[in-house]
């Protein structure tokens, strides 16, 4: 997939590293989320147009996990 990297973030968590990359290609913008554990990588792609819904769902999960 030919795409341009617009922004990247890196999160360290114990033995895991998460990469969040905002990319753009001919089909639009996506957030590529990659988990790296000891060289093994898993990736999901989230279309930018549903990013607000994705973040809201994560915030709901965070609130539930904190017992709010």
Order of alpha helices (4+ residues) and beta strands (2+ residues): beta-beta-beta-beta-alpha
